[in-house]
Amino acid sequence: MSKYIRPDLGKNSLAYRGLRYWLIEIAPDNEFEGWKKSDCDFVLFDCLLGGLVALAKKNEGGRISGKIIAHVETDTHEFSSLRDAANGLAAEAEGYGSMVDG
C-alpha cells in the first residue's frame, strides 16, 4: 500500500506531477477542495499529507505566480514554468512547515 494519497481530480486536470506534489489546473465552472477558477488557476496538492499547500495563477505573459497557504500572509513568487512553480512552491511549503514544526 502506498503512503501517498492521490487526489480525485474530477473534471480538473493534472498540470504537473511530481512524486509528492501535484500541480492541478482547475477546470472552468469547477472547483477543487473549495477553490474555484476565479480564485486561482492551479492548486498544489501534497500527496504525502493529503492536502493543498499552495495556490497559483497564470499571468498575462504566461508566467505563473503563486504562494503557499499558511496561517499568515505569505509572499507571492513568480515562476517561468509549471514545473518551476510546483518545485518552488513545494520547497517553500516544506521550509515553512519545518519552521512551524520547529
C-alpha positions in Angstrom: 0.0 0.0 0.0 1.4 3.4 -1.0 1.9 6.1 1.6 0.9 8.7 -0.9 -2.7 10.0 -1.3 -3.7 10.5 -4.9 -6.4 13.2 -5.2 -9.6 12.7 -7.2 -9.2 15.3 -10.0 -12.8 15.2 -11.1 -13.1 17.5 -14.1 -9.8 19.2 -13.3 -6.5 18.3 -15.0 -3.0 17.4 -13.9 -0.7 20.2 -15.0 2.5 18.8 -13.4 3.1 15.6 -11.5 6.0 15.1 -9.2 6.3 12.1 -6.8 4.9 14.0 -3.8 3.4 17.2 -5.2 0.9 17.5 -8.0 0.0 20.8 -9.6 -3.7 20.6 -10.6 -5.3 23.0 -13.1 -8.8 23.9 -12.0 -11.4 23.5 -14.8 -13.8 26.3 -15.7 -17.0 26.1 -13.7 -15.4 23.6 -11.4 -13.6 23.6 -8.0 -11.0 21.6 -6.1 -11.3 21.4 -2.3 -13.4 24.6 -2.3 -11.1 26.6 -4.6 -12.6 27.9 -7.9 -11.0 29.0 -11.2 -12.0 32.6 -10.2 -9.7 32.2 -7.1 -6.7 30.6 -8.8 -5.8 28.6 -11.9 -3.8 26.0 -10.1 -3.6 24.3 -6.7 -0.5 22.4 -5.4 -1.6 19.2 -3.7 0.8 17.4 -1.3 0.2 13.7 -1.8 2.0 12.8 1.4 -0.1 15.0 3.7 -3.2 14.7 1.5 -4.0 18.4 1.2 -3.4 21.7 -0.6 -0.3 23.6 0.2 -0.3 26.4 -2.4 -2.3 28.4 -5.0 -1.1 29.8 -8.3 -2.4 31.9 -11.3 -1.2 32.3 -14.9 0.0 35.8 -15.6 -0.7 37.6 -18.9 2.8 36.9 -20.1 2.4 33.1 -19.5 4.4 33.1 -16.2 3.0 31.5 -13.1 2.6 33.4 -9.8 1.9 31.6 -6.6 2.1 31.5 -2.8 1.8 28.9 -0.1 -1.3 28.5 2.1 -0.4 29.4 5.7 -1.8 30.8 8.8 -0.1 34.1 8.0 0.1 36.1 4.8 3.0 34.8 2.6 4.9 36.3 -0.3 3.9 35.7 -3.9 6.6 34.3 -6.2 6.8 34.2 -10.0 7.9 31.2 -12.0 8.7 30.7 -15.7 7.1 27.2 -16.0 4.6 24.9 -14.3 7.5 22.6 -13.2 9.4 25.5 -11.6 6.1 26.7 -9.9 5.5 23.2 -8.5 9.0 22.7 -7.3 9.5 26.2 -5.9 6.2 26.3 -4.1 6.8 22.8 -2.7 10.2 23.8 -1.4 8.7 26.9 0.3 5.9 24.9 1.8 8.4 22.3 3.2 10.6 25.2 4.6 7.6 26.8 6.2 6.4 23.5 7.7 9.8 22.8 9.2 9.9 26.3 10.7 6.4 26.0 12.2 7.0 22.4 13.5 10.3 23.6 15.0 
